[in-house]
Amino acid sequence: MSTKKRKYLDNYIKYGFVPLQKGDTELSQCVICFKTLSNDGMRPTRLERHLITTHPEFANKPKAFFEARKESLKRAKIDSSGVFRQQTSNIVEASYEIALLIPKNKKSHTVGETLIRPSLLKAAELVQGKDSANKLSYISLSNDAVKGRIDNMSQDIKATDVFEVVLNFFDENRPLWDSLVRVCTEGAPPMLGSRSGFVNKVKKKSPSVVVTHCVIHREALASKTLPAEMRDVMNLAIKVVNFIKTGALNSRLFKKLCKDMDSDHQALLFHTNVRWLSKGSMLGRPYELREEVGAFLELQRKADLYEKFQSEGFQLSLAYLVDIFEVRNAINQKLQGKNINIIPQYDTIPAFMAKIDHWKSRMEDGNTACFANLDSAVSIGQLDSELRKQVIAHLTELKAKFIRYFPDLDEKRKAWKFIRNPFQCEVADVSDGVQEEMLELKFNSSAEDDFETLDLEVF
């Protein structure tokens, strides 16, 4: 059965895409980053998603802006000498090289668009002129572009490469492989491959090593669940933020409005897809400044955005999202820091899962007291039954995700009872090979005194 081929429509230019013919198939090409989407990807929702997520700074540009880009792209392609293709290749290569330097120097991905790109353009304009600056302006260094480049490069990293670095470290610093107790990975295939994976290579050097999947990474993956309705609310909030933040004029006008209204803040915040939980900070600000945002949208005559943003359903859903992201941000922070290891982390996760059950039970009774912003909003309005179902469904799915990513909680916490407090442990709680040593330690009064005064890591 043949697949129906999609046709490019003229109004797709408002998403920054132009048609591109490949054989007898019509594709769509972004006029900003030149990325080509498949024929199946030629849908308004996917084109708009690419624009909003990959080029948020251009999300609110008028149609005329993309028309101008289209003409520039068309003129460039007319060049039969192949210069355009060569220039595009160089631009992409430059983007990859800079994207590689950013993590190597332990810098945030945002430095690409906030510092490096403006510096390149200014230097090029001063030294070589505006034409050179215009050429460099095509180098994509947005948050998502840098993240995408890094992800692409990471596909080429093999277990051998990683193991070679670790092997060099052991050769230079002379630690014994037998002293290696545990290896923690983020769960990528090159790390866990059964034959050629990094872990398998390490086990050949240290057969008794224990392998774990990073707790913080698992928690972040489990947190990335959101029902479609709430994702729509989050996307609308992002759209509002982009409208106000991406234009210099809008940013200045909004800042002045906030100042005139004596607001606690005078700016909204961007988020980055690289860090999912950064959306919590981004969502909290428009909710705090909801009166100012509503007034600004009305002044700018953005009727569609204004009506959706001001609707009671949106405000209640946004309040819940702010609450749940704040809680999850707090959990994420609790899993990090000095003297934090897997034992307290495995106490934090089940406590959070128990709270999810508690919140779900109270929501089923229509009690919103667990969520401060939602509870405050409901005291003014009315909790919609549909929103209550969405919250309950979200909490149910969230709990299921944590169970999936942490299937060994009870088993590990029981096994670590001896480590947490050997003086309140029974001989049956430890393996046969260390039972006699455990008894000696349990009745060592000096060791018990040390245990009372020292941190667990030091003890």
C-alpha positions as CSV (number, residue, x, y, z in Angstrom):
1,M,0.0,0.0,0.0
2,S,1.5,3.3,-1.1
3,T,1.9,6.1,1.4
4,K,0.1,9.3,0.6
5,K,2.5,12.1,-0.2
6,R,2.1,15.5,1.4
7,K,2.1,18.7,-0.5
8,Y,3.8,22.0,0.6
9,L,1.4,24.8,1.2
10,D,2.3,28.5,0.7
11,N,1.3,29.4,4.3
12,Y,4.0,27.0,5.7
13,I,6.5,29.9,5.2
14,K,5.1,31.4,8.4
15,Y,6.8,28.5,10.2
16,G,10.1,29.3,8.4
17,F,10.0,26.4,5.9
18,V,10.2,26.4,2.1
19,P,9.7,23.5,-0.3
20,L,12.6,21.4,-1.5
21,Q,12.2,18.9,-4.3
22,K,14.1,15.6,-4.0
23,G,13.3,13.3,-7.0
24,D,9.5,13.0,-7.1
25,T,9.2,13.7,-3.4
26,E,8.6,17.2,-1.9
27,L,10.4,18.0,1.4
28,S,10.4,21.0,3.6
29,Q,13.6,23.0,4.5
30,C,14.1,25.4,7.4
31,V,15.3,28.8,6.1
32,I,17.2,29.4,9.4
33,C,19.2,26.3,10.0
34,F,18.7,24.6,6.6
35,K,17.5,21.4,8.2
36,T,15.3,19.3,5.9
37,L,12.3,17.4,7.2
38,S,10.8,14.4,5.5
39,N,7.6,14.4,3.5
40,D,5.8,12.9,6.4
41,G,7.1,15.7,8.6
42,M,5.5,18.3,6.4
43,R,2.7,19.0,8.9
44,P,1.9,22.4,10.4
45,T,2.3,21.0,14.0
46,R,5.8,19.6,13.3
47,L,6.9,22.7,11.4
48,E,5.7,24.9,14.2
49,R,7.3,22.7,16.8
50,H,10.7,22.9,15.0
51,L,10.4,26.7,15.0
52,I,9.5,27.0,18.6
53,T,11.9,24.5,20.1
54,T,14.9,25.0,17.8
55,H,14.6,28.7,17.0
56,P,12.6,30.3,19.9
57,E,14.2,33.6,19.2
58,F,12.4,33.7,15.8
59,A,9.1,32.2,17.0
60,N,7.2,35.5,16.9
61,K,8.8,36.9,13.7
62,P,6.3,38.1,11.1
63,K,5.8,36.2,7.9
64,A,7.7,38.9,6.0
65,F,10.9,38.0,7.9
66,F,10.8,34.4,6.7
67,E,9.9,35.6,3.2
68,A,13.1,37.6,3.2
69,R,15.1,34.5,4.4
70,K,13.4,32.5,1.6
71,E,14.6,35.0,-1.0
72,S,18.2,34.9,0.4
73,L,18.1,31.1,0.3
74,K,16.8,31.1,-3.2
75,R,19.5,33.5,-4.4
76,A,22.2,31.5,-2.7
77,K,21.0,28.2,-4.4
78,I,21.1,29.9,-7.8
79,D,24.9,30.0,-7.5
80,S,25.9,27.1,-9.8
81,S,29.5,27.2,-8.5
82,G,28.6,25.3,-5.4
83,V,29.7,28.2,-3.2
84,F,26.5,28.1,-1.2
85,R,26.9,24.4,-0.4
86,Q,30.4,24.9,0.7
87,Q,29.5,27.9,2.8
88,T,26.6,26.0,4.4
89,S,29.0,23.1,5.2
90,N,31.5,25.5,6.8
91,I,28.7,27.1,8.9
92,V,27.6,23.7,10.2
93,E,31.2,22.7,10.9
94,A,31.8,25.9,12.8
95,S,28.6,25.3,14.8
96,Y,29.8,21.8,15.8
97,E,33.3,23.0,16.7
98,I,32.0,25.7,19.0
99,A,29.4,23.4,20.5
100,L,32.2,21.0,21.4
101,L,34.3,23.7,23.1
102,I,31.4,24.7,25.4
103,P,31.1,21.4,27.4
104,K,34.9,21.0,27.2
105,N,35.2,24.3,29.1
106,K,32.4,23.3,31.5
107,K,30.2,26.2,30.4
108,S,26.4,26.3,30.2
109,H,24.9,25.7,26.8
110,T,23.3,29.1,27.0
111,V,26.7,30.8,26.6
112,G,26.5,30.0,22.9
113,E,23.7,32.5,22.2
114,T,24.3,34.9,25.1
115,L,28.1,35.5,24.7
116,I,29.9,33.6,21.9
117,R,27.5,34.5,19.0
118,P,27.2,38.2,19.9
119,S,31.0,38.4,20.3
120,L,31.6,36.7,17.0
121,L,29.3,39.0,15.2
122,K,30.6,42.2,16.8
123,A,34.2,41.2,16.2
124,A,33.5,40.3,12.5
125,E,31.7,43.6,11.9
126,L,34.5,45.7,13.4
127,V,37.3,43.8,11.7
128,Q,35.9,42.5,8.4
129,G,32.7,44.5,7.9
130,K,29.0,43.8,7.9
131,D,29.2,41.3,5.1
132,S,31.4,39.0,7.2
133,A,29.1,39.5,10.2
134,N,26.1,38.5,8.1
135,K,27.8,35.3,7.1
136,L,28.6,34.4,10.7
137,S,25.0,35.2,11.7
138,Y,24.0,31.8,10.1
139,I,26.0,29.9,12.7
140,S,23.3,28.4,15.0
141,L,24.3,28.5,18.7
142,S,21.0,28.5,20.5
143,N,20.4,26.3,23.5
144,D,18.7,23.6,21.4
145,A,21.2,23.8,18.6
146,V,24.2,23.3,20.9
147,K,22.4,20.4,22.7
148,G,21.6,18.9,19.3
149,R,25.2,19.2,18.1
150,I,26.4,17.5,21.3
151,D,23.9,14.8,21.0
152,N,24.9,14.1,17.4
153,M,28.6,14.0,18.4
154,S,27.8,11.7,21.3
155,Q,26.4,9.1,18.8
156,D,30.0,8.7,17.5
157,I,31.5,8.1,21.0
158,K,32.3,4.4,21.4
159,A,33.0,2.5,24.6
160,T,36.6,2.1,23.5
161,D,37.0,5.9,23.5
162,V,35.6,6.2,27.1
163,F,37.6,3.3,28.4
164,E,40.8,4.6,26.9
165,V,40.4,7.9,28.9
166,V,39.8,5.9,32.1
167,L,42.7,3.6,31.4
168,N,45.0,6.6,30.9
169,F,43.8,8.0,34.2
170,F,44.6,4.7,36.0
171,D,48.0,4.5,34.3
172,E,48.9,8.1,35.3
173,N,47.6,8.1,38.9
174,R,48.4,4.4,39.7
175,P,45.2,3.4,41.6
176,L,44.5,-0.4,41.8
177,W,41.7,-1.8,39.6
178,D,40.9,-4.1,42.6
179,S,40.1,-1.0,44.6
180,L,37.3,0.0,42.2
181,V,34.0,-0.8,43.9
182,R,31.3,0.8,41.8
183,V,30.7,2.2,38.3
184,C,27.9,4.7,37.8
185,T,26.6,5.4,34.3
186,E,23.8,7.3,32.7
187,G,22.6,4.1,31.0
188,A,23.6,4.9,27.3
189,P,24.1,1.8,25.1
190,P,27.9,2.5,24.5
191,M,28.2,2.3,28.3
192,L,26.1,-0.8,28.9
193,G,26.7,-2.9,25.8
194,S,27.0,-6.6,26.8
195,R,30.0,-7.3,24.5
196,S,31.8,-4.1,23.7
197,G,30.3,-1.7,26.3
198,F,32.4,0.3,28.7
199,V,31.1,-1.5,31.7
200,N,32.0,-4.9,30.2
201,K,35.6,-3.6,29.6
202,V,35.8,-2.4,33.2
203,K,34.5,-5.8,34.5
204,K,37.4,-7.5,32.7
205,K,39.8,-5.4,34.8
206,S,37.7,-5.5,38.0
207,P,35.3,-8.5,38.0
208,S,33.7,-7.6,41.4
209,V,32.7,-4.1,40.4
210,V,29.0,-3.1,41.0
211,V,27.3,-1.2,38.2
212,T,24.5,1.4,38.9
213,H,22.5,3.8,36.8
214,C,22.9,7.3,38.0
215,V,20.1,8.1,40.4
216,I,19.8,11.8,39.4
217,H,19.5,10.8,35.8
218,R,16.8,8.3,36.5
219,E,14.9,10.8,38.6
220,A,15.1,13.3,35.7
221,L,13.8,10.7,33.2
222,A,11.0,9.7,35.5
223,S,10.0,13.3,36.0
224,K,9.5,13.9,32.2
225,T,5.9,12.7,32.2
226,L,3.1,15.1,31.4
227,P,-0.4,14.5,30.0
228,A,-1.2,16.0,26.6
229,E,-3.5,18.6,28.1
230,M,-0.9,19.9,30.5
231,R,1.7,19.8,27.9
232,D,-0.5,22.1,25.8
233,V,-0.7,24.5,28.8
234,M,3.1,24.5,29.2
235,N,3.5,25.1,25.4
236,L,1.1,28.1,25.6
237,A,3.1,29.5,28.5
238,I,6.3,29.1,26.5
239,K,4.7,30.8,23.5
240,V,3.7,33.8,25.7
241,V,7.2,34.0,27.2
242,N,8.8,33.8,23.7
243,F,6.5,36.6,22.5
244,I,7.6,38.9,25.3
245,K,11.2,37.8,25.6
246,T,12.4,37.3,22.0
247,G,11.9,40.9,20.8
248,A,14.0,43.6,22.3
249,L,11.2,46.1,22.1
250,N,8.7,43.8,23.8
251,S,11.2,43.1,26.6
252,R,11.7,46.8,27.2
253,L,8.0,47.6,27.1
254,F,7.2,44.7,29.5
255,K,9.9,45.8,31.9
256,K,8.5,49.3,31.9
257,L,5.0,47.9,32.5
258,C,6.2,45.8,35.5
259,K,8.0,48.8,36.9
260,D,4.8,51.0,36.6
261,M,2.8,48.3,38.3
262,D,5.4,48.0,41.1
263,S,6.0,44.3,40.4
264,D,8.5,42.1,42.3
265,H,10.0,41.1,39.0
266,Q,10.5,42.9,35.7
267,A,11.4,40.1,33.3
268,L,10.3,36.6,32.3
269,L,12.7,33.7,32.1
270,F,13.6,31.4,29.2
271,H,13.9,27.6,29.7
272,T,16.2,25.1,28.0
273,N,15.2,21.7,26.7
274,V,18.6,20.4,27.9
275,R,17.4,20.8,31.4
276,W,13.8,19.7,31.7
277,L,13.3,21.0,35.2
278,S,14.4,24.5,34.2
279,K,10.8,24.8,33.0
280,G,9.8,25.1,36.7
281,S,11.5,28.5,37.0
282,M,10.2,29.5,33.6
283,L,6.6,28.7,34.5
284,G,6.7,30.2,37.9
285,R,7.5,33.7,36.6
286,P,4.5,34.2,34.3
287,Y,2.3,32.9,37.0
288,E,3.7,35.4,39.5
289,L,3.3,38.1,36.9
290,R,0.0,36.9,35.5
291,E,-1.7,40.3,35.9
292,E,1.2,42.1,34.2
293,V,1.4,39.4,31.4
294,G,-2.3,39.7,30.8
295,A,-2.2,43.5,30.7
296,F,0.7,43.4,28.3
297,L,-1.0,40.9,25.9
298,E,-4.1,43.1,25.9
299,L,-2.0,46.2,25.2
300,Q,-0.2,44.4,22.3
301,R,-3.6,43.4,20.9
302,K,-2.7,39.7,21.0
303,A,-6.4,38.7,21.4
304,D,-5.9,35.0,20.9
305,L,-3.0,34.7,23.4
306,Y,-4.8,37.0,25.8
307,E,-8.0,35.0,25.9
308,K,-6.2,31.7,26.4
309,F,-3.9,33.0,29.0
310,Q,-6.6,34.7,31.0
311,S,-9.0,31.7,31.0
312,E,-9.6,30.2,34.4
313,G,-8.8,26.7,33.1
314,F,-5.4,27.8,31.9
315,Q,-4.6,29.7,35.1
316,L,-5.5,26.7,37.3
317,S,-3.5,24.3,35.2
318,L,-0.6,26.7,35.2
319,A,-0.8,26.9,39.0
320,Y,-0.6,23.1,39.3
321,L,2.4,22.9,36.9
322,V,4.2,25.6,39.0
323,D,3.5,23.6,42.2
324,I,4.6,20.2,40.8
325,F,7.7,21.5,39.1
326,E,8.7,23.3,42.3
327,V,8.4,20.0,44.2
328,R,10.3,18.1,41.6
329,N,13.1,20.7,41.5
330,A,13.4,20.4,45.3
331,I,13.7,16.6,45.0
332,N,16.3,17.0,42.3
333,Q,18.3,19.4,44.4
334,K,18.0,17.0,47.4
335,L,19.7,14.3,45.4
336,Q,22.8,16.4,44.8
337,G,25.4,18.1,46.9
338,K,28.2,17.4,49.3
339,N,28.2,14.1,51.2
340,I,25.2,12.9,49.2
341,N,25.5,9.3,48.1
342,I,23.3,6.5,46.9
343,I,22.0,5.7,50.5
344,P,20.3,9.0,51.3
345,Q,19.2,9.2,47.6
346,Y,17.4,5.9,48.1
347,D,15.7,7.3,51.1
348,T,14.6,10.5,49.2
349,I,13.0,8.6,46.2
350,P,10.6,6.4,48.2
351,A,9.6,9.4,50.4
352,F,8.7,11.3,47.2
353,M,6.7,8.3,45.9
354,A,4.8,8.1,49.1
355,K,4.0,11.8,48.8
356,I,2.7,11.2,45.3
357,D,0.2,8.6,46.7
358,H,-0.7,11.1,49.4
359,W,-1.3,13.9,46.9
360,K,-3.4,11.6,44.7
361,S,-5.6,10.5,47.6
362,R,-6.3,14.1,48.6
363,M,-7.0,15.2,45.0
364,E,-9.5,12.4,44.7
365,D,-11.3,14.0,47.7
366,G,-11.1,17.4,46.0
367,N,-8.5,18.6,48.5
368,T,-5.9,20.8,46.9
369,A,-4.1,21.9,50.1
370,C,-0.9,20.0,49.0
371,F,-0.4,22.4,46.1
372,A,0.0,26.0,47.4
373,N,-0.6,27.9,44.2
374,L,-3.4,25.7,43.0
375,D,-5.1,25.8,46.4
376,S,-4.9,29.6,46.4
377,A,-6.3,29.8,42.9
378,V,-9.1,27.4,43.7
379,S,-10.1,29.4,46.8
380,I,-10.9,32.2,44.3
381,G,-12.4,30.1,41.5
382,Q,-13.7,26.5,41.3
383,L,-11.6,23.3,40.7
384,D,-12.8,21.9,37.4
385,S,-13.6,18.2,37.5
386,E,-11.7,17.7,34.3
387,L,-8.6,19.3,35.8
388,R,-8.9,17.1,38.8
389,K,-8.9,14.0,36.5
390,Q,-5.9,15.3,34.7
391,V,-4.0,15.9,38.0
392,I,-4.9,12.4,39.3
393,A,-3.9,10.9,35.9
394,H,-0.6,12.8,36.0
395,L,0.2,11.7,39.5
396,T,-0.7,8.1,38.6
397,E,1.6,8.1,35.6
398,L,4.4,9.9,37.6
399,K,4.3,7.1,40.3
400,A,4.4,4.4,37.6
401,K,7.5,6.0,36.0
402,F,9.3,6.1,39.3
403,I,8.5,2.5,39.9
404,R,9.8,1.7,36.4
405,Y,13.1,3.5,36.9
406,F,13.6,2.4,40.6
407,P,12.5,-1.2,40.7
408,D,15.1,-2.1,43.3
409,L,14.2,0.4,46.1
410,D,13.1,-2.0,48.8
411,E,15.8,-4.6,48.0
412,K,18.6,-2.1,48.1
413,R,17.4,-0.3,51.2
414,K,17.2,-3.6,53.1
415,A,20.6,-4.6,51.9
416,W,22.1,-1.3,53.0
417,K,20.7,-1.5,56.6
418,F,24.1,-2.7,57.9
419,I,25.8,0.3,56.3
420,R,23.4,2.8,57.6
421,N,23.7,1.6,61.2
422,P,25.7,-1.6,61.9
423,F,24.9,-1.3,65.7
424,Q,21.2,-1.8,65.1
425,C,21.6,-4.6,62.6
426,E,21.1,-8.3,63.2
427,V,23.5,-11.0,62.0
428,A,20.8,-12.3,59.6
429,D,20.7,-9.0,57.8
430,V,24.2,-9.4,56.3
431,S,25.7,-12.0,54.0
432,D,27.4,-15.1,55.4
433,G,30.9,-14.0,54.4
434,V,30.9,-10.9,56.7
435,Q,28.7,-12.1,59.6
436,E,31.6,-12.6,62.1
437,E,33.2,-9.3,61.2
438,M,29.8,-7.6,61.7
439,L,29.5,-9.1,65.2
440,E,32.9,-7.8,66.1
441,L,32.0,-4.3,64.9
442,K,28.6,-4.4,66.6
443,F,30.1,-4.9,70.0
444,N,33.0,-2.6,69.6
445,S,32.2,0.3,72.0
446,S,34.9,2.6,70.6
447,A,33.6,2.2,67.1
448,E,30.0,2.9,68.3
449,D,31.2,6.1,69.9
450,D,32.9,7.1,66.6
451,F,29.7,6.3,64.8
452,E,27.7,8.7,67.0
453,T,30.1,11.6,66.4
454,L,31.3,11.1,62.8
455,D,29.5,11.5,59.5
456,L,28.6,8.2,57.9
457,E,31.1,8.8,55.0
458,V,34.0,9.4,57.4
459,F,33.1,6.5,59.6
